[in-house]
Amino acid sequence: MGDSDAVMTDGNGQSIPGGDELLSALLVGLIDAVVVIDVTGTILLASESVRSMFGWKRAELVGENVRVLMPEPHRSQHDGYLQRYRETGRTWILGTVREFDVQKKDGTVVPCELSVSRIDVDGPEGPLFCGTFRDSLERRRARAALARSEARFRAVFEHENELILLLDGSGRIADVNTPTVEWTGIPRDELVGVPLAEARLWGGDGANRRAVAAALARANETGLATTRVAVEVSYESSSHDAAGRRSARPHELSIRLVPKDEDERPHAIVEVRDISDLVAAQRRESSVMRSLARLGEEAAILSHELRSPVSSLELALKAVSRQLGEEESAVIDDLTARMRRLEGLMRRTLTFSRPLDLELEDVPAAQAFGIALEREATALHKAGVRPIVQVEPETPPLRADPRALDDLLANLFRNAAEAQAAGGSLRLTARPIGRGRVQVAVEDEGPGIALSEREDVFRIFKTSKPDGTGLGLALVRKIAEEHEATVELSEGAGGSGLRVVLDWPARTESGGRGLS
C-alpha cells in the first residue's frame, strides 16, 4: 500500500480522526530514517529523512524491496532471512540494536545503528516490521578516536620509565604498568585489588605505609599530593648485594586525581619515581656545604688573628720610615703599602667568610650613596672620577642592613675608581620599578667586562687585575642575595663601560617590611 492508504487506529482498532494527517506529519518530522515493511520485505512506509540519509525519496522507496538498502552479502541473503522467519518464527534481529551498513542510492555505504520492532496487525498479510536507522558515522569515528587514545595511553603507561599505578574510586589498585612488575618483582595479581597503602611495594615499614595513606587522603582533598617513600625493588642496582636480595630505595610518590566517572567516584594516577641518585647528590652537596662552612669559620679565625699583628707591623714600619734616609724610606713605604693591602684583603675575607647577621632598616638610596661615596672619596679623587647621583622622585627607601649595603656600594665604587685610573665619571641612579622593588645602578666609563666573563667575575678569588683579590664582586653578590636582591652586569648606556644593576627590595607601601 502507498502513503495514502495508511490509517491510524487506537488500541481498540478504531480509526483515529485525522489519523492520516498525524501519520503524515510524523513521517515528515522524524530525524532518524524509518521504514515499515511487510513479511515479504516490501517497503510500505518511509519517513522523509530517508532522503537526507540515503538519497532516496519516500515515494521511490515505497513498493521496493528493503534489499535496495542493503550492501552485499546481506542483499542476496535477505529474502532467505524472511523465509526462515515465516517458517520458524525465530529471528535474532527483533528487539536489538546493531551496527548495520546501509547502501545509499548512489551506491556509497553509511554506517547506521538499526533497531527493528514487530507490529502486529489484523489481516492475512501477517505482521509488519518497523526499522529505525540512526547514522552512527560520527559515533564510530568517536569510538575509533577513543580506541586510538586508549592505545596511546596504554603505550605510555606500559613504557614509562617509572612505576605507575591506577586506582579505582575506593583507593584500591586497578592496574599497574609493566615496569612496576619487572622492577619490584611483585606479580600484577598480587597488587591489583589491594588498597594502595597496603601494597607490598612499601615493605613492612609502618611509617612508610602511613605516609602513602596520608598522601592519598591529601589527594582526595586537594586533587594532588606528593611524598617521599621507600620502595622495595629487586631489579639490578648498585644497592644490591651479591646474593641479589631486595632492597629499599628512596622514591617520590605523586598521586593525582582524574575526572570522576559515572558513579561520581574519583580515580587516581599514582607515579612513583626513583630519586636515589638525587638523594645521594643532595647528601654530597650537604657534605660539601658543611666542609665549606667549616673552612669559612677557620678562615675567619685566621683572618681575625692576623689583623692585629699586621696592623701593629704597619705602624712600626711607618715609625721606622721617619728615621731612615730617602731610599730606605721608599722601601719601607712599599712594605707599608703591601701591609695595608694585606690588611684589606683579610678584612674582606673575614666579611665574606662569616654569615651576614642582617639588621634591616629603611635606607634612602641617596643616603646610601652619600655614605659610600664619603668612604671611598680618597680613591675616587685620586683617580679623578666624578660622581653623578640621580634618585628619581617617589623612589621608596631600600630595605637593607646599612653596614652591608655600605660594603656593597663601596666595593662597586672602588672597582669603578680602579677601572678609570685616567679619570672619568661614576653615575649612580635609583628608581622605583614596581612590585615593591627599586632598581639601583652603578655605571662607570671604564673598559667594561666581556660578556663571556661576566659570570666568572662573581666567583671568589677570580680576578683579572694584577693586584686584585677576587673578593669584591663575590661579596657584592653575597650581600645582594642575603637581601633577596639580584645583581646583573651589562654595558654602559653609551655601549662602553660597565653598568651594575641591582634589583632591590623596598619598603612596602602599606608600611610593612619587604623582608623579615
Secondary structure, 3 states (H helix, E strand, C coil): CCHHHCCCECCCCCECCCHHHHHHHHHHHCCCEEEEECCCCEEEEECCCHHHHHCCCHHHHCCCEHHHHCCCCHHHHHHHHHHHHHHHCCCCCECCEEEEEEECCCCCEEEEEEEEEEECCCCCCCCEEEEEEEECHHHHHHHHHHHHHHHHHHHHHHHCCCEEEEECCCCEEEEECHHHHHHHCCCHHHCCCCEHHHCHHHCCCHHHHHHHHHHHHHHHHHCEEEEEEEEEECCCCCCCCCCCCCEEEEEEEEEEEECCCCCCCCEEEEEEEECHHHHHHHHHHHHHHHHHHHHHHHHHHHHHHHHHHHHHHHHHHHHHHCCCCHHHHHHHHHHHHHHHHHHHHHHHHHHHHCCCCCCCEEECHHHHHHHHHHHCHHHHHHHCEEEEEEECCCCCCEEECHHHHHHHHHHHHHHHHHHCCCCEEEEEEEEEEECCEEEEEEEECCCCCCHHHCCHHHCCCCCCCCCCCCCHHHHHHHHHHHCCCEEEEEECCCCCCEEEEEEEEECCCCCCCCCC
